[in-house]
Amino acid sequence: MALRSFEGTMPKLGARVYIDDSAVIVGDVEIGDDSSIWPFVAARGDVNAIRIGARTNIQDGSVLHVTHDGPYTKGGIPLLIGDDVTVGHKALLHACTIGNRCLVGMGAVLMDGVVVEDEVLIAGGTLVTPGKRLLSGYLYRGSPAQQARPLTEDEQDMLRYSAQHYVRLKDRYLSGG
């Protein structure tokens, strides 16, 4: 795995974290217990912080970044990802906040200042524009993202199942595959 320091700050990993050898994790990045970072993920905490909760999985080819402190963004914007989150392949998460038990679909783009409350399902390919708030308990889809409908009980169960599945899968990788 490629853990890289930036200006003296190294990424910090919780217990039992899996990071694929092809992933690159730079600077002020903290990853919670039992989380997994899959092939070709780039997480660059160079000009602000990235925090990834416990039992969260960031899937292949996803890009995680932040916004710097500047004249248009006082203090900058970190990237905050909660517990039990599944981030699908090739998602782009930029300076946003994602609550607990969410699923970000493949190829989704979440831009600066987006806030995703707990238990939200974001469909693949969805574009969530800057500053938008996604309310708990709903499916969002489209470009730009629109609230489609409330989540079913099965979908809410699937959010928890997805995170648990990736904990089991990363354990298989950690034990030698």
C-alpha positions as CSV (number, residue, x, y, z in Angstrom):
1,M,0.0,0.0,0.0
2,A,1.2,3.5,-0.7
3,L,0.8,5.6,2.5
4,R,2.5,8.9,1.9
5,S,3.4,11.8,4.2
6,F,2.5,15.3,3.2
7,E,4.3,18.2,5.1
8,G,5.0,15.8,8.0
9,T,1.5,14.3,8.3
10,M,1.1,10.6,7.8
11,P,-2.2,8.8,7.3
12,K,-3.5,7.1,10.4
13,L,-5.1,3.6,10.3
14,G,-7.5,2.0,12.8
15,A,-7.4,-1.7,13.7
16,R,-7.9,-4.3,11.0
17,V,-7.9,-1.9,8.1
18,Y,-7.3,-3.3,4.6
19,I,-5.7,-1.0,2.0
20,D,-4.9,-2.5,-1.4
21,D,-1.3,-2.2,-2.6
22,S,-2.4,0.0,-5.6
23,A,-4.3,2.6,-3.5
24,V,-2.6,5.9,-2.6
25,I,-3.4,7.5,0.7
26,V,-1.7,10.9,1.3
27,G,-1.4,13.2,4.3
28,D,-4.1,14.0,6.8
29,V,-6.3,10.9,6.3
30,E,-7.7,8.8,9.2
31,I,-9.4,5.5,8.5
32,G,-11.5,3.8,11.1
33,D,-11.5,0.2,12.4
34,D,-12.5,-2.6,10.0
35,S,-12.6,-0.3,6.9
36,S,-11.3,-1.2,3.5
37,I,-9.7,0.8,0.6
38,W,-9.8,-1.1,-2.7
39,P,-7.6,-1.0,-5.8
40,F,-6.7,2.3,-7.4
41,V,-8.4,4.5,-4.8
42,A,-6.7,7.9,-4.4
43,A,-7.3,9.7,-1.0
44,R,-5.4,13.0,-0.9
45,G,-5.6,14.8,2.4
46,D,-3.1,17.4,1.5
47,V,-4.9,20.8,1.9
48,N,-7.5,19.6,4.4
49,A,-8.5,16.5,6.3
50,I,-10.2,13.2,5.2
51,R,-11.9,11.2,7.9
52,I,-13.3,7.7,7.1
53,G,-15.4,6.0,9.7
54,A,-15.5,2.4,10.9
55,R,-16.6,-0.5,8.7
56,T,-16.6,1.7,5.6
57,N,-15.5,0.6,2.2
58,I,-14.2,2.7,-0.6
59,Q,-14.3,0.7,-3.8
60,D,-12.0,0.5,-6.8
61,G,-11.0,3.7,-8.7
62,S,-12.7,6.1,-6.3
63,V,-11.2,9.6,-5.8
64,L,-11.4,11.3,-2.4
65,H,-10.3,14.9,-2.0
66,V,-10.9,18.2,0.0
67,T,-11.0,21.9,-0.5
68,H,-8.3,24.3,0.8
69,D,-8.7,27.4,3.0
70,G,-8.9,30.3,0.6
71,P,-10.8,33.5,-0.2
72,Y,-13.9,31.6,-1.5
73,T,-13.9,28.8,1.1
74,K,-12.8,30.2,4.5
75,G,-11.3,27.3,6.5
76,G,-11.6,25.0,3.5
77,I,-13.8,21.9,3.5
78,P,-12.8,18.5,4.8
79,L,-14.1,15.2,3.5
80,L,-16.0,13.3,6.3
81,I,-17.4,9.8,5.7
82,G,-19.3,8.1,8.5
83,D,-19.5,4.5,9.7
84,D,-20.9,1.6,7.7
85,V,-20.7,3.4,4.4
86,T,-20.3,1.8,1.0
87,V,-18.7,3.9,-1.7
88,G,-19.1,2.3,-5.1
89,H,-16.5,1.9,-7.9
90,K,-15.3,5.1,-9.5
91,A,-17.1,7.5,-7.2
92,L,-15.8,11.0,-6.8
93,L,-16.2,12.5,-3.3
94,H,-14.9,16.1,-3.0
95,A,-15.1,18.1,0.3
96,C,-18.4,16.7,1.4
97,T,-20.0,15.0,4.4
98,I,-21.6,11.6,4.3
99,G,-23.5,10.2,7.3
100,N,-23.7,6.7,8.6
101,R,-25.1,3.6,6.8
102,C,-25.1,5.2,3.3
103,L,-24.4,3.8,-0.1
104,V,-22.9,6.0,-2.8
105,G,-23.5,4.3,-6.2
106,M,-20.9,3.6,-8.8
107,G,-19.7,6.7,-10.7
108,A,-21.6,9.1,-8.5
109,V,-20.1,12.6,-8.0
110,L,-20.6,14.5,-4.7
111,M,-19.2,18.0,-4.8
112,D,-18.1,20.6,-2.3
113,G,-20.3,21.3,0.7
114,V,-22.7,18.4,0.1
115,V,-24.2,16.9,3.2
116,V,-25.6,13.4,3.1
117,E,-27.6,12.5,6.2
118,D,-27.7,9.0,7.6
119,E,-29.3,6.1,5.7
120,V,-29.3,7.5,2.2
121,L,-28.9,5.6,-1.1
122,I,-27.4,7.5,-4.0
123,A,-27.9,5.8,-7.3
124,G,-25.0,5.1,-9.6
125,G,-24.0,8.0,-11.9
126,T,-25.8,10.6,-9.7
127,L,-24.4,14.2,-9.7
128,V,-24.9,15.9,-6.3
129,T,-24.2,19.6,-6.9
130,P,-22.4,21.9,-4.4
131,G,-24.0,22.6,-1.1
132,K,-27.0,20.2,-1.6
133,R,-28.4,18.4,1.5
134,L,-29.7,14.8,1.0
135,L,-32.3,13.9,3.7
136,S,-32.2,10.7,5.7
137,G,-34.2,7.7,4.5
138,Y,-34.4,8.5,0.8
139,L,-33.1,7.3,-2.6
140,Y,-31.5,10.1,-4.7
141,R,-30.8,9.8,-8.4
142,G,-30.1,11.9,-11.5
143,S,-28.0,14.7,-12.7
144,P,-28.5,16.9,-10.8
145,A,-29.6,14.7,-7.9
146,Q,-33.3,14.6,-7.1
147,Q,-35.1,12.9,-4.2
148,A,-36.7,9.9,-5.9
149,R,-38.6,8.2,-3.0
150,P,-38.4,6.9,0.5
151,L,-36.2,3.8,1.0
152,T,-37.9,0.5,1.5
153,E,-37.2,-1.6,4.6
154,D,-35.3,-4.0,2.4
155,E,-33.1,-1.2,1.1
156,Q,-32.4,0.0,4.6
157,D,-31.4,-3.5,5.5
158,M,-29.2,-3.7,2.4
159,L,-27.2,-0.6,3.5
160,R,-26.2,-2.4,6.7
161,Y,-25.6,-5.7,4.8
162,S,-23.3,-4.1,2.2
163,A,-21.0,-2.7,4.9
164,Q,-21.0,-6.0,6.8
165,H,-20.2,-7.9,3.6
166,Y,-17.2,-5.7,2.9
167,V,-15.9,-6.2,6.5
168,R,-16.0,-10.0,5.9
169,L,-14.4,-9.6,2.4
170,K,-11.5,-7.4,3.7
171,D,-10.9,-10.0,6.5
172,R,-10.4,-12.6,3.8
173,Y,-7.9,-10.4,2.1
174,L,-6.1,-9.7,5.4
175,S,-5.8,-13.4,6.1
176,G,-4.0,-14.0,2.8
177,G,-6.9,-14.4,0.4
